[in-house]
Amino acid sequence: MISEVFITCAVTGGGNSVEHSPHVPVTPEQIADSAIEAARAGAAVVHIHVRDPETRRGSRDLALYRAVVERIRQSDVNPVLNLTASMGGSLVLGGVDSPLPLDPAATDMLGAEERLAHVEELRPEICTLDCGSINWGRRSDYIMANSSAVLCAMAAHVQKLGVRPELEVFDTGHLVMVHDLIKEGLINDPPLIQLCMGLRYGAPDDLTTLMALVHSLPPRAVYSAFSIGRMQLPYVAMAPLVGANVRVGLEDNLYLSRGQLATNDELVQRAVEILQRIGVRVMSPDEVREKLALKVHAREVKLHV
């Protein structure tokens, strides 16, 4: 068990959660304000996706990222910014009997550096790298595609930018990729890892699987563990017991309790309460920056702009 942890709030994600809760932020202003409220509630890190305000679906529009990041940086809070780099890896087959050509309306595949355009311009302290591919959804032709070649190229580019990658692990094979990236010198110490549990066709959220992942982590790793859905808040209590930090937020779970829809700041407040009640201290953003040896680029970006 560890006695202090940091909380990450995953603010909005890119899925269809907006259809199920009015509290999921959509516009840049809503996403930024929700991140700010989460930071005030105790989140040291805010994990950011953006959404197209018209379609309300996940987007990779650089202008939307810029609007969110600038609004957070101009606020009276200073959370660690963690931008997703998962967009641009959506591969949708043409069907069971005719997988090719790919579905052109739903497939969104970009090159390694193009997927990091928003990271290069805005220079967050952290960005995510999904460390493998995974089937997405039952009876679906959608694959979250991340080849080893693309991941190596993305890791090299992120390292060059001086941004800390958060290595997203959805299954045991993804940890093999993490070890390979470290061996190739593409990940600086300390490696930052997110154990993503409970996703269909990924690692289930049972304790045995979680412990198998924890025991396979590389040395000196700083890691978090969370579960999608109803196990999100129980994982807040369980994470410190296995040496992990905490993630909550509307990207992964919409409910504060059965039948009660949550906001991001409510989920963070509940996480803080749970941690305090079991004697675990919640870390501040600056403590996280020191722990992870993060490079703060905001001043450089503002001068450049």
ChimeraX attribute file (.defattr): number of C-alpha atoms within 10 A of each C-alpha:
attribute: neighborCount
match mode: 1-to-1
recipient: residues
	/A:1	11
	/A:2	14
	/A:3	13
	/A:4	16
	/A:5	22
	/A:6	23
	/A:7	27
	/A:8	26
	/A:9	29
	/A:10	25
	/A:11	30
	/A:12	28
	/A:13	24
	/A:14	22
	/A:15	13
	/A:16	13
	/A:17	20
	/A:18	19
	/A:19	9
	/A:20	10
	/A:21	15
	/A:22	13
	/A:23	17
	/A:24	24
	/A:25	27
	/A:26	25
	/A:27	18
	/A:28	23
	/A:29	16
	/A:30	16
	/A:31	25
	/A:32	26
	/A:33	18
	/A:34	23
	/A:35	32
	/A:36	24
	/A:37	18
	/A:38	30
	/A:39	26
	/A:40	17
	/A:41	18
	/A:42	23
	/A:43	33
	/A:44	26
	/A:45	26
	/A:46	29
	/A:47	23
	/A:48	25
	/A:49	26
	/A:50	31
	/A:51	23
	/A:52	16
	/A:53	14
	/A:54	8
	/A:55	9
	/A:56	18
	/A:57	16
	/A:58	18
	/A:59	18
	/A:60	21
	/A:61	14
	/A:62	14
	/A:63	12
	/A:64	19
	/A:65	23
	/A:66	16
	/A:67	16
	/A:68	21
	/A:69	23
	/A:70	15
	/A:71	16
	/A:72	22
	/A:73	16
	/A:74	9
	/A:75	12
	/A:76	9
	/A:77	16
	/A:78	18
	/A:79	27
	/A:80	24
	/A:81	23
	/A:82	25
	/A:83	27
	/A:84	25
	/A:85	24
	/A:86	20
	/A:87	19
	/A:88	20
	/A:89	22
	/A:90	19
	/A:91	20
	/A:92	24
	/A:93	20
	/A:94	17
	/A:95	14
	/A:96	10
	/A:97	7
	/A:98	9
	/A:99	12
	/A:100	11
	/A:101	10
	/A:102	15
	/A:103	16
	/A:104	11
	/A:105	7
	/A:106	13
	/A:107	17
	/A:108	13
	/A:109	17
	/A:110	14
	/A:111	12
	/A:112	21
	/A:113	17
	/A:114	14
	/A:115	20
	/A:116	23
	/A:117	15
	/A:118	21
	/A:119	25
	/A:120	18
	/A:121	15
	/A:122	20
	/A:123	26
	/A:124	24
	/A:125	24
	/A:126	26
	/A:127	22
	/A:128	23
	/A:129	23
	/A:130	25
	/A:131	26
	/A:132	24
	/A:133	19
	/A:134	19
	/A:135	17
	/A:136	17
	/A:137	12
	/A:138	9
	/A:139	8
	/A:140	12
	/A:141	17
	/A:142	20
	/A:143	17
	/A:144	19
	/A:145	20
	/A:146	22
	/A:147	13
	/A:148	15
	/A:149	10
	/A:150	18
	/A:151	19
	/A:152	20
	/A:153	15
	/A:154	22
	/A:155	25
	/A:156	18
	/A:157	18
	/A:158	24
	/A:159	16
	/A:160	11
	/A:161	16
	/A:162	18
	/A:163	24
	/A:164	27
	/A:165	26
	/A:166	24
	/A:167	25
	/A:168	22
	/A:169	25
	/A:170	25
	/A:171	24
	/A:172	17
	/A:173	15
	/A:174	21
	/A:175	23
	/A:176	16
	/A:177	19
	/A:178	24
	/A:179	16
	/A:180	15
	/A:181	20
	/A:182	15
	/A:183	10
	/A:184	10
	/A:185	12
	/A:186	20
	/A:187	23
	/A:188	15
	/A:189	15
	/A:190	16
	/A:191	21
	/A:192	21
	/A:193	25
	/A:194	22
	/A:195	26
	/A:196	22
	/A:197	24
	/A:198	21
	/A:199	19
	/A:200	15
	/A:201	13
	/A:202	19
	/A:203	20
	/A:204	18
	/A:205	21
	/A:206	12
	/A:207	12
	/A:208	10
	/A:209	15
	/A:210	21
	/A:211	11
	/A:212	11
	/A:213	19
	/A:214	19
	/A:215	10
	/A:216	12
	/A:217	18
	/A:218	16
	/A:219	10
	/A:220	10
	/A:221	15
	/A:222	19
	/A:223	23
	/A:224	26
	/A:225	26
	/A:226	27
	/A:227	25
	/A:228	23
	/A:229	17
	/A:230	16
	/A:231	16
	/A:232	27
	/A:233	25
	/A:234	13
	/A:235	24
	/A:236	25
	/A:237	18
	/A:238	19
	/A:239	22
	/A:240	21
	/A:241	14
	/A:242	18
	/A:243	17
	/A:244	26
	/A:245	27
	/A:246	29
	/A:247	31
	/A:248	31
	/A:249	31
	/A:250	26
	/A:251	24
	/A:252	25
	/A:253	23
	/A:254	27
	/A:255	21
	/A:256	17
	/A:257	11
	/A:258	7
	/A:259	8
	/A:260	9
	/A:261	17
	/A:262	19
	/A:263	24
	/A:264	31
	/A:265	24
	/A:266	18
	/A:267	27
	/A:268	26
	/A:269	17
	/A:270	18
	/A:271	26
	/A:272	21
	/A:273	14
	/A:274	16
	/A:275	22
	/A:276	14
	/A:277	11
	/A:278	11
	/A:279	12
	/A:280	20
	/A:281	15
	/A:282	22
	/A:283	17
	/A:284	19
	/A:285	22
	/A:286	14
	/A:287	13
	/A:288	18
	/A:289	17
	/A:290	10
	/A:291	12
	/A:292	18
	/A:293	14
	/A:294	17
	/A:295	16
	/A:296	17
	/A:297	15
	/A:298	16
	/A:299	9
	/A:300	11
	/A:301	14
	/A:302	10
	/A:303	7
	/A:304	8
	/A:305	8
